[in-house]
Amino acid sequence: MDASSPLADITSFYVQEIGALLFGLVFFFLWRQSRVVYFGLWAVAWGMRIVAAFFGFELTHYANAAWLALAALAHNLLRAAGALAGLAQAKARGATLRRDLIGVAGRIARRGRGHLTVRLPEDWHREHEWASLFEAATGPPATAA
């Protein structure tokens, strides 16, 4: 089969979309089992790619730029979260930050009206870093010096 033939384009399109569907289902299953928000967001992202494929083949060509922009945004947000968490996390790799700060099996509990509490695992070794990141992200803005 010639690489420039329409059949090769259609075949690669279907292979990519089946792969996206499988990735979406795996992340959805992980989210349902662990309730880690990170897995839920990835399941939604892969699902959006499948929905975009239904609206037309041409739309998926422009999706590569959108995926690149989203990946750059996620990388920058992850690095900023690492810098807010502490000095050791500021120098850590992205996979370490995802494991230690993002993929935490914490629960959100509501007490009273509008008061949210995040319950982290007991005796967790990264509780201080996560608490400083949470305080920096949800606290009042820093005053200008």
TITOR-797367 format. One line per field, with one value per residue (C-alpha): x, y, z; residue number from 1. Coordinates in Angstrom, 3 decimals. Each point is the difference from the previous one (the first is absolute). Example, Ala and Ser with C-alpha at 12.3 -4.5 7.8 and 13.67 -1.06 7.14 Angstrom:
px = 12.300,1.370
py = -4.500,3.440
pz = 7.800,-0.660
n = 1,2
***
This chain:
px = 0.000,1.385,0.454,-1.648,-3.114,-3.427,-0.318,3.149,-1.413,-3.296,1.718,2.307,-2.971,-1.958,3.033,0.574,-3.647,-0.212,3.143,-1.548,-3.154,2.050,1.999,-3.220,-1.526,3.134,0.130,-3.749,0.406,2.928,-2.052,-2.983,2.196,2.172,-1.938,3.266,-0.995,3.042,-1.304,-3.432,1.443,1.950,-3.124,-1.865,2.872,0.109,-3.781,0.060,2.380,-2.453,-2.860,2.108,0.622,-3.747,-0.308,2.416,3.320,1.420,-0.588,2.482,2.781,-0.397,-0.255,3.767,0.629,-2.612,1.577,3.394,-1.409,-1.746,3.159,2.057,-2.626,-0.061,3.802,0.154,-2.718,1.770,3.318,-1.710,-1.674,3.381,1.528,-2.839,0.274,3.597,3.628,0.339,-3.134,1.168,2.920,-1.923,-0.916,-3.527,-0.683,1.054,-2.312,-2.903,0.617,0.557,-2.304,-2.631,-0.816,-1.020,-2.980,-1.410,-3.663,-1.875,-2.366,-2.531,-0.614,-2.610,-0.815,2.817,2.757,2.013,2.545,2.466,0.727,3.370,1.297,1.266,3.779,0.568,3.605,-0.873,-2.688,2.032,0.826,-3.590,-1.341,2.348,-1.052,-3.685,0.427,1.856,-2.619,-3.118,1.203,-0.232,2.278,3.450,0.428,2.302,3.321
py = 0.000,3.397,2.361,2.873,-1.947,0.896,-3.505,0.519,3.295,-1.577,-3.006,2.161,2.162,-3.020,-1.435,3.335,0.330,-3.559,0.718,3.212,-1.897,-2.606,2.676,1.766,-3.215,-0.868,3.443,-0.114,-3.385,1.317,3.027,-2.154,-2.283,2.614,3.291,1.809,3.156,-0.189,-3.235,1.517,2.984,-2.262,-2.084,3.179,1.134,-3.298,-0.019,3.494,-1.261,-2.776,2.520,2.275,-2.916,-0.430,3.589,-0.503,-1.341,3.489,1.031,-2.586,1.617,3.203,-1.942,-0.594,3.692,-0.014,-3.074,1.698,3.136,-2.037,-2.019,3.197,1.476,-3.155,-0.030,3.644,-0.463,-3.073,1.846,2.953,-2.403,-1.571,3.406,0.879,-3.326,0.477,0.058,-3.771,-0.136,2.979,-2.089,-3.274,-1.616,0.171,-3.675,0.469,2.995,-1.909,-2.930,2.023,3.008,-0.639,-3.698,0.159,-1.996,2.831,0.527,3.279,0.319,2.805,1.380,2.641,2.509,0.551,-1.484,-2.682,-2.280,-2.175,-3.244,-1.440,-3.489,-0.354,0.143,1.009,1.017,2.921,1.611,3.141,0.679,-0.604,2.244,2.850,-0.388,-0.023,3.053,1.913,-0.880,0.716,2.613,3.761,1.577,1.058,3.690,2.091,0.805
pz = 0.000,-0.997,2.951,-1.883,-1.015,1.422,1.417,2.090,1.320,0.966,1.567,2.102,0.999,1.272,1.798,1.771,0.984,1.317,2.039,1.324,0.949,1.867,1.825,0.962,1.322,1.998,1.630,0.655,1.695,2.082,1.022,0.970,2.120,1.726,-0.302,-0.766,-1.872,-2.263,-1.559,-0.487,-1.851,-2.343,-0.648,-0.968,-2.247,-1.886,-0.236,-1.513,-2.660,-0.910,-0.175,-2.202,-2.374,-0.496,-1.232,-2.842,-1.100,-0.630,3.612,1.224,-2.052,2.017,3.250,0.027,0.637,2.748,1.619,-0.108,1.616,2.714,0.669,0.348,2.328,2.136,0.166,1.082,2.628,1.347,0.266,1.740,2.449,0.725,0.672,2.386,1.834,1.069,-1.052,-0.374,-2.197,-2.075,-1.279,-0.355,-3.313,-1.348,0.694,3.634,0.377,-1.513,2.336,3.182,-0.379,-2.675,0.308,3.648,1.195,2.102,0.749,0.040,2.946,0.446,3.472,0.396,-2.662,-2.477,2.176,-1.795,1.632,-1.892,1.823,-0.911,0.836,3.573,0.559,-3.596,-0.648,-2.335,2.145,0.761,-3.673,-1.088,2.778,-0.987,-3.662,0.995,2.233,-2.716,-2.601,2.079,2.467,-0.414,-2.602,1.082,0.800,-2.144,1.635
n = 1,2,3,4,5,6,7,8,9,10,11,12,13,14,15,16,17,18,19,20,21,22,23,24,25,26,27,28,29,30,31,32,33,34,35,36,37,38,39,40,41,42,43,44,45,46,47,48,49,50,51,52,53,54,55,56,57,58,59,60,61,62,63,64,65,66,67,68,69,70,71,72,73,74,75,76,77,78,79,80,81,82,83,84,85,86,87,88,89,90,91,92,93,94,95,96,97,98,99,100,101,102,103,104,105,106,107,108,109,110,111,112,113,114,115,116,117,118,119,120,121,122,123,124,125,126,127,128,129,130,131,132,133,134,135,136,137,138,139,140,141,142,143,144,145
***
